[in-house]
């Protein structure tokens, strides 16, 4: 028989002790003392917790966890801060999100701002807002559509795209076939390493790729490529080496 779990709702100001619950809703100001396991945690007010394990965490208000967080899905449209390591299936951010430790996820979609003090590991990452990631961003597919300033320690993946605004360029298109949209936002990173790499508005000392397209607004000190390399006339590439 499935264990019967109690639901908890805080609409004013309240406190919940750590333990195992069903659905936890906070529309006022709530504090969870100790680690909590729940089916879902929905925050439209303000909530402060220790460690959290849940199927779903949804924060449209303000949510902070001081410990580790494990969840199938995390949605932040308000503000979220998690100080411990994060292990999630999907992470969706349209507000402001701060991670104090390593993020491990299946997919990450961030259209707001994301700040990570350590590395990020995922299958797929789509960023269309601002980002400050101090460690390695590593994923099979990385799609960065510059909608804010992006500073990332290092980037590694199979397919890596960094583009102005939210328009897309297919790898089969010519590097010279750009639209008229322009953005002054840039990506700054110490290194990029991938199989298929397409870059715009990127400042990076070293790029390593099998096939690379270096577009408008790029300043690359050195690029090492295996098969093909295309460089826009306005891009700055000081050294290019075929390996």
C-alpha positions as CSV (number, residue, x, y, z in Angstrom):
1,X,0.0,0.0,0.0
2,X,1.3,3.5,-1.0
3,X,2.2,5.6,2.0
4,X,-0.3,8.4,2.8
5,X,1.5,11.7,2.8
6,X,0.1,14.9,4.3
7,X,-0.1,18.1,2.3
8,X,1.1,21.4,3.7
9,X,-0.1,24.9,2.8
10,X,1.2,28.2,4.2
11,X,-0.7,31.3,3.2
12,X,0.5,33.7,5.9
13,X,3.6,33.2,7.9
14,X,4.6,29.7,9.1
15,X,7.1,27.0,9.7
16,X,7.3,23.4,8.6
17,X,9.6,20.8,10.2
18,X,11.6,18.6,8.0
19,X,10.2,15.3,6.9
20,X,8.2,13.6,4.1
21,X,5.1,15.3,2.7
22,X,2.7,15.2,-0.3
23,X,2.2,18.7,-1.8
24,X,3.8,21.7,-0.2
25,X,2.4,25.2,-1.1
26,X,3.7,28.5,0.2
27,X,1.9,31.6,-0.8
28,X,2.9,33.6,2.2
29,X,6.3,33.4,4.0
30,X,7.4,29.9,5.0
31,X,10.4,28.3,6.5
32,X,11.2,24.6,6.3
33,X,13.5,23.5,9.1
34,X,15.5,20.4,8.2
35,X,15.5,18.4,5.0
36,X,12.3,17.8,3.2
37,X,11.0,15.1,0.8
38,X,7.8,16.0,-1.1
39,X,5.8,15.2,-4.2
40,X,5.8,18.9,-5.2
41,X,6.8,22.3,-3.8
42,X,5.0,25.4,-5.1
43,X,6.2,28.8,-3.9
44,X,4.3,32.0,-4.9
45,X,5.4,33.8,-1.8
46,X,8.7,33.3,0.0
47,X,10.2,30.0,1.2
48,X,13.4,29.1,2.8
49,X,14.5,25.4,3.1
50,X,17.4,23.2,4.0
51,X,17.9,20.2,1.7
52,X,15.0,19.3,-0.7
53,X,14.0,16.2,-2.7
54,X,10.9,16.6,-4.8
55,X,9.3,15.5,-8.0
56,X,8.6,19.1,-8.9
57,X,9.7,22.5,-7.6
58,X,8.0,25.5,-8.9
59,X,8.9,29.0,-7.7
60,X,7.1,32.1,-9.0
61,X,8.0,34.0,-5.8
62,X,11.3,33.7,-3.9
63,X,12.8,30.3,-3.0
64,X,16.1,29.4,-1.3
65,X,17.5,26.1,-0.3
66,X,20.7,26.0,1.7
67,X,21.5,22.3,1.0
68,X,21.4,19.9,-1.9
69,X,18.3,19.7,-4.1
70,X,17.1,16.7,-6.2
71,X,14.1,17.1,-8.4
72,X,12.6,15.8,-11.6
73,X,11.8,19.3,-12.7
74,X,12.6,22.8,-11.4
75,X,10.8,25.9,-12.7
76,X,11.8,29.3,-11.5
77,X,9.9,32.4,-12.8
78,X,10.6,34.5,-9.7
79,X,13.9,34.2,-7.9
80,X,15.6,31.0,-6.8
81,X,18.8,30.3,-4.9
82,X,20.2,26.8,-4.2
83,X,23.5,26.7,-2.3
84,X,24.1,23.0,-2.5
85,X,24.5,20.6,-5.4
86,X,21.6,20.3,-7.8
87,X,20.5,17.1,-9.5
88,X,17.4,17.6,-11.8
89,X,15.7,16.2,-14.9
90,X,14.7,19.6,-16.3
91,X,15.5,23.1,-15.2
92,X,13.5,26.0,-16.6
93,X,14.4,29.6,-15.6
94,X,12.6,32.7,-16.7
95,X,13.4,34.7,-13.6
96,X,16.7,34.9,-11.7
97,X,18.5,31.7,-10.5
98,X,21.7,31.3,-8.5
99,X,23.4,28.0,-7.9
100,X,26.1,27.8,-5.3
101,X,27.5,24.4,-6.3
102,X,27.5,21.9,-9.3
103,X,24.4,21.6,-11.5
104,X,23.6,18.3,-13.1
105,X,20.5,18.1,-15.3
106,X,19.0,16.5,-18.4
107,X,17.9,19.8,-20.0
108,X,18.3,23.4,-18.9
109,X,16.3,26.2,-20.5
110,X,17.1,29.7,-19.1
111,X,15.6,32.9,-20.6
112,X,16.1,34.9,-17.4
113,X,19.5,35.2,-15.7
114,X,21.4,32.2,-14.4
115,X,24.5,32.4,-12.1
116,X,26.5,29.3,-11.2
117,X,29.4,29.3,-8.8
118,X,30.6,25.9,-10.2
119,X,30.3,23.7,-13.2
120,X,27.2,22.8,-15.2
121,X,26.6,19.3,-16.7
122,X,23.6,18.5,-18.9
123,X,22.4,16.8,-22.0
124,X,21.0,20.0,-23.5
125,X,21.4,23.7,-22.5
126,X,19.5,26.6,-24.1
127,X,20.4,30.1,-22.8
128,X,18.6,33.2,-24.1
129,X,19.1,35.6,-21.2
130,X,22.2,36.5,-19.2
131,X,24.6,34.0,-17.6
132,X,27.6,33.9,-15.3
133,X,28.9,30.4,-15.0
134,X,32.3,30.2,-13.2
135,X,33.2,26.6,-14.1
136,X,32.8,24.3,-17.1
137,X,29.5,24.3,-19.0
138,X,29.4,20.8,-20.6
139,X,26.6,19.4,-22.7
140,X,26.0,17.5,-25.9
141,X,24.0,20.4,-27.3
142,X,24.6,24.0,-26.2
143,X,22.5,26.8,-27.8
144,X,23.3,30.4,-26.5
145,X,21.1,33.2,-28.0
146,X,22.7,36.3,-26.5
147,X,20.0,38.2,-24.7
148,X,22.3,39.5,-22.0
149,X,26.0,39.5,-21.0
150,X,27.3,35.9,-20.8
151,X,30.5,35.0,-18.9
152,X,31.4,31.3,-18.8
153,X,34.6,29.7,-17.5
154,X,34.9,27.0,-20.2
155,X,32.5,25.4,-22.7
156,X,32.6,21.9,-24.0
157,X,30.1,19.9,-26.1
158,X,29.2,18.2,-29.4
159,X,27.1,20.9,-31.0
160,X,27.8,24.5,-29.8
161,X,25.9,27.5,-31.1
162,X,26.4,31.1,-29.9
163,X,24.2,33.6,-31.8
164,X,23.0,37.2,-31.6
165,X,19.5,37.7,-30.4
166,X,17.1,34.8,-30.9
167,X,17.5,34.1,-34.6
168,X,19.1,30.8,-35.6
169,X,21.6,29.8,-38.3
170,X,21.8,26.2,-39.5
171,X,25.2,24.7,-39.8
172,X,24.5,24.1,-43.5
173,X,24.0,27.8,-44.2
174,X,26.8,30.0,-45.3
175,X,28.5,32.1,-42.6
176,X,27.9,35.2,-44.7
177,X,24.1,34.7,-44.9
178,X,23.3,36.7,-41.7
179,X,20.1,38.6,-41.0
180,X,20.2,42.3,-40.2
181,X,19.5,41.9,-36.4
182,X,22.4,42.9,-34.3
183,X,23.2,42.8,-30.6
184,X,26.0,44.2,-28.6
185,X,25.8,41.4,-26.0
186,X,28.8,39.1,-26.0
187,X,29.9,35.8,-24.7
188,X,33.3,35.8,-22.9
189,X,34.9,32.4,-22.1
190,X,38.4,31.0,-21.6
191,X,38.0,28.1,-24.0
192,X,35.5,26.4,-26.3
193,X,35.8,22.8,-27.4
194,X,33.3,20.9,-29.6
195,X,32.6,18.9,-32.7
196,X,30.3,21.4,-34.5
197,X,30.9,25.0,-33.4
198,X,29.1,28.2,-34.6
199,X,30.0,31.4,-32.9
200,X,28.9,35.1,-33.1
201,X,29.8,37.9,-30.7
202,X,32.2,35.6,-28.9
203,X,35.5,36.6,-27.2
204,X,37.7,33.6,-26.5
205,X,41.4,32.8,-26.4
206,X,41.2,29.2,-27.8
207,X,38.6,27.4,-29.8
208,X,39.0,23.7,-30.8
209,X,36.5,22.1,-33.2
210,X,36.0,19.5,-35.9
211,X,34.0,22.0,-38.0
212,X,33.8,25.7,-37.1
213,X,32.0,28.8,-38.3
214,X,33.3,32.1,-36.8
215,X,30.8,34.8,-37.4
216,X,30.4,38.6,-36.8
217,X,31.6,40.1,-33.6
218,X,34.1,37.3,-32.7
219,X,37.6,37.9,-31.3
220,X,39.4,34.6,-31.2
221,X,43.1,34.3,-30.4
222,X,43.7,30.8,-31.7
223,X,41.5,28.2,-33.4
224,X,42.4,24.6,-34.0
225,X,40.1,22.7,-36.4
226,X,40.1,19.2,-38.0
227,X,38.0,19.6,-41.2
228,X,36.3,22.9,-42.1
229,X,36.7,26.5,-41.0
230,X,34.6,29.5,-42.1
231,X,35.5,33.0,-40.9
232,X,33.4,36.1,-41.4
233,X,35.4,39.1,-42.8
234,X,34.7,41.2,-39.8
235,X,35.7,38.5,-37.3
236,X,39.2,38.7,-35.7
237,X,41.0,35.4,-35.6
238,X,44.7,35.8,-34.9
239,X,45.9,32.2,-35.4
240,X,44.2,29.3,-37.2
241,X,45.7,25.8,-37.3
242,X,44.4,22.7,-39.1
243,X,45.2,19.6,-37.1
